[in-house]
Amino acid sequence: MGFARRVTRRFYMGDGVAIAVKALLRNKLQALLTLSGMSVGIAMVVVVAGLARGAQLTIESQIERAGPTQITVRAGNLMPAAIFASGKEDSGGGEVSQGTASDPINDARAGTASSAPAGRAARHGPPQNRTPAAPLTHTELALLRRKLTAVRAIAAAVAGNASVQSGTVPVSVIRLSGFEPQWPDMAEWRLVQGRWISPSEHAAGAPVALLTADVAARLWPGVDTAIGRSLLVGDRSLQVVGILSDRSSSGDSALAVPVLYVPLPLAQAILGRQDFDAITVRTTSVGVTTRVAQQIRGQLRILHALPEDTLDDFRIETQSVSAMPGMGRDPGLERAVLSNVVQFEQASWEETVRSLRQATRTFSLLLAAAAAVSLLVGGIGVMNIMLVSVATRRREIGLRMAMGATPSQVMGQFIVEAVTLAGLGGLGGLVLGALGLLAANLGLHWATSVSPLMLGLSFVAAALTGMVFGVGPARRAAVLDPVTALRSE
């Protein structure tokens, strides 16, 4: 008996899947129908997951393009002191007249706006300004890249005028704008001719440049293309390697001085500077812009060792704030507008993001419910064919149990058959689901997205469905009486 039990155990462990496939082949039509049902169920799961993920990525991309996800940090705080008074009355002359000294932009971002009533003097006196303000250097840039979270890209920039030594162009001064490799994607530049500056050229400060089509026409009138043309700027000969769309320049091409876009190290070397004019941060979503701005302010204040009674020696501007012109405003009006803009960003945009994400989750849950129904139908098909298999193989079950197979081994064998059936259906479902997503993307132009994790989870869902719905038939086979089973026809 012990020998027979060992033979049965070895037989079960080594050939379980082979026996399952042979059993399925004995009932080809039933197995095919069951595989079809399971394949449709898994295909539904794949299509639902792909559509839901595609819709979520599309919505977040649209929010990112529509909302203020760009934050610009500049050195110095040039706003008049009157702007930092929270009282309703203001002399507008740059001094604090009434109210408690505060920074409405940063206080609103930090959620700590002053609540002191108008007419009361600040407890610690008027705010202090640190002069000269600390410049933005590689130290600040490295700190932000190391500490900030929920950020898609960070890029520094510098700009300045330089003399043109070449007599082949009708200008004597040109404006150099140094940028980093991340900037074209952040600013959504579009290349219309030539090539981009490579990362290795950026790192080495290679003498190459980009310019807009409008600037190219101003520098070389009547020339078909500016690609390959050179300019002697300072003591460097710069070669044009790419032409940008005029809209990529954000209005720079309209300046009286033509603009060349060059690698940041090259611009710093020609202009003789080591600092930056600005550090631009692009967040991953409009919903986190306010939080990232708070992180920037906190990190820079710590780095610059600013006491609590000292104003920031830097400026943090989001797209909403920087969109407002900066000259000729009444300080009281500026204080009110800037404070409300920050509140708008924090409340309105973040609430919009939460609402849209909630709508996406609801949509995904509805589709997931439909996929669960499809899996349920496939699982019922698996249970049906396994019940038929148990009924037609009673003598085989009785023979195995008479040779020493335990009920758990018989039950395990039928569970393996159910999982094998469901797994084969799952593989077919992955193929059908991929084809369905391809058809939705190419034929209906719906946004879709497929990830290896999603495919793996779909296959696991198929196997688990087979296991769950195979337990009942397997248990029914395991409790058969061997004598009764051997007598059955």
Secondary structure, DSSP 8 states (H G I E B T S, - for coil): -HHHHHHHHHHHHHHHHHHHHHHHHTTHHHHHHHHHHHHHHHHHHHHHHHHHHHHHHHHHHHHHHHS--EEEEEES--S-GGGGB-SS---SSSS--SS-B--HHHHHHHT------TT---TT-S-B--SS---B-HHHHHHHHHH--SEEEEEEEEEEEEEB--TTSS-SEEEEEEE-TTHHHHHT--EEEE----HHHHHHT-SEEEEEHHHHHHHSTT-S--TT-EEEETTEEEEEEEEE-GGGGTTGGGSSS-EEEEEHHHHHHHHT--SBSEEEEEES-GGGHHHHHHHHHHHHHHHTT--TTB--SEEEEEHHHHTS--SS--HHHHHHHHHHHHHHIIIIIHHHHHHHHHHHHHHHHHHHHHHHHHHHHHHHHHHHHHHHHHHHTHHHHHHHHHTT--HHHHHHHHHHHHHHHHHHHHHHHHHHHHHHHHHHHHTS-------HHHHHHHHHHHHHHHHHHHHHHHHHHHT--HHHHHH--
